[in-house]
């Protein structure tokens, strides 16, 4: 054993790992529903998408008002994408896209504070299903783009990223799927693999999620006690999901994105 590592077999692991495990277990004992939902949400958010549906469903199932559940979930979301901070240099979405997406999130949160969120949540299924279909046909679309050279122009790219940010602030659930579709249709990423798209998307969502969290913290709509119990499990889940992206077969990743998008759409449509 050294001062900073614990020996496990022939390999050393950072001492932070067992500390995090203990912290997550403690959070699970304090609030098992919130901690478990945050762990699963973190994994889904970074490995495929649609993780917010788990947190939202878990919190509303305990009797929490929908708006409070949404705000609390969004307050914790940045923890899921902390693992993407190590990808910032290699998988940059571009400063313009990042700033445009962040601007959209501010607009979304601002609108949410003055307009009933149910108005916008009712439209979410009709957004998620087309997004899931686009992910399913991603490879044919990619071949079409390569053959014809047709992609979103600069204006279309910025408008799409802006609307994706607005959606993130208003609804949240399904933002990852929408961001993945938008990036896949932009000139800079039209030829990228799904793994690279997911990693770039996670960097984009990290910036957007941080801004959304700050905005919701200012509004006072979130439950701070629940958020505190969910941050570490969400971060650990996100760390696991970030590593799954590089190990799982592409069809599995695509299936995860499509399943979470359709499941979220069906749940929101019939709830």
Secondary structure in CASP SS format (residue, H / E / C, confidence):
PFRMAT SS
TARGET T0000
AUTHOR 0000-0000-0000
METHOD secondary structure of the structure
MODEL  1
X C 1.00
X C 1.00
X C 1.00
X C 1.00
X E 1.00
X E 1.00
X E 1.00
X E 1.00
X C 1.00
X C 1.00
X E 1.00
X E 1.00
X E 1.00
X E 1.00
X H 1.00
X H 1.00
X H 1.00
X H 1.00
X H 1.00
X H 1.00
X H 1.00
X H 1.00
X H 1.00
X H 1.00
X H 1.00
X H 1.00
X H 1.00
X H 1.00
X H 1.00
X H 1.00
X C 1.00
X H 1.00
X H 1.00
X H 1.00
X H 1.00
X H 1.00
X H 1.00
X H 1.00
X H 1.00
X H 1.00
X H 1.00
X H 1.00
X H 1.00
X H 1.00
X H 1.00
X H 1.00
X H 1.00
X C 1.00
X C 1.00
X C 1.00
X C 1.00
X H 1.00
X H 1.00
X H 1.00
X H 1.00
X H 1.00
X H 1.00
X H 1.00
X H 1.00
X H 1.00
X H 1.00
X C 1.00
X C 1.00
X C 1.00
X C 1.00
X H 1.00
X H 1.00
X H 1.00
X H 1.00
X H 1.00
X H 1.00
X H 1.00
X H 1.00
X H 1.00
X H 1.00
X H 1.00
X H 1.00
X H 1.00
X H 1.00
X H 1.00
X C 1.00
X H 1.00
X H 1.00
X H 1.00
X H 1.00
X H 1.00
X H 1.00
X C 1.00
X C 1.00
X C 1.00
X C 1.00
X C 1.00
X C 1.00
X C 1.00
X H 1.00
X H 1.00
X H 1.00
X H 1.00
X H 1.00
X H 1.00
X H 1.00
X H 1.00
X H 1.00
X H 1.00
X H 1.00
X H 1.00
X H 1.00
X H 1.00
X H 1.00
X H 1.00
X H 1.00
X H 1.00
X C 1.00
X C 1.00
X C 1.00
X C 1.00
X H 1.00
X H 1.00
X H 1.00
X H 1.00
X H 1.00
X H 1.00
X H 1.00
X H 1.00
X H 1.00
X H 1.00
X H 1.00
X H 1.00
X H 1.00
X H 1.00
X H 1.00
X H 1.00
X H 1.00
X H 1.00
X H 1.00
X H 1.00
X C 1.00
X H 1.00
X H 1.00
X H 1.00
X H 1.00
X H 1.00
X H 1.00
X H 1.00
X H 1.00
X H 1.00
X H 1.00
X H 1.00
X C 1.00
X C 1.00
X C 1.00
X E 1.00
X C 1.00
X H 1.00
X H 1.00
X H 1.00
X H 1.00
X H 1.00
X H 1.00
X H 1.00
X H 1.00
X H 1.00
X H 1.00
X H 1.00
X H 1.00
X H 1.00
X H 1.00
X H 1.00
X H 1.00
X H 1.00
X C 1.00
X C 1.00
X C 1.00
X C 1.00
X H 1.00
X H 1.00
X H 1.00
X H 1.00
X H 1.00
X H 1.00
X H 1.00
X H 1.00
X H 1.00
X H 1.00
X C 1.00
X E 1.00
X C 1.00
X C 1.00
X C 1.00
X C 1.00
X C 1.00
X C 1.00
X C 1.00
X H 1.00
X H 1.00
X H 1.00
X H 1.00
X H 1.00
X H 1.00
X H 1.00
X H 1.00
X H 1.00
X H 1.00
X H 1.00
X H 1.00
X H 1.00
X H 1.00
X H 1.00
X H 1.00
X H 1.00
X H 1.00
X H 1.00
X H 1.00
X H 1.00
X H 1.00
X H 1.00
X H 1.00
X H 1.00
X H 1.00
X C 1.00
X C 1.00
X C 1.00
X C 1.00
X H 1.00
X H 1.00
X H 1.00
X H 1.00
X H 1.00
X H 1.00
X H 1.00
X H 1.00
X H 1.00
X H 1.00
X H 1.00
X H 1.00
X H 1.00
X H 1.00
X H 1.00
X H 1.00
X H 1.00
X H 1.00
X H 1.00
X H 1.00
X H 1.00
X H 1.00
X C 1.00
X C 1.00
X C 1.00
X C 1.00
X H 1.00
X H 1.00
X H 1.00
X H 1.00
X H 1.00
X H 1.00
X H 1.00
X H 1.00
X H 1.00
X H 1.00
X H 1.00
X H 1.00
X H 1.00
X H 1.00
X H 1.00
X H 1.00
X H 1.00
X H 1.00
X H 1.00
X H 1.00
X H 1.00
X C 1.00
END
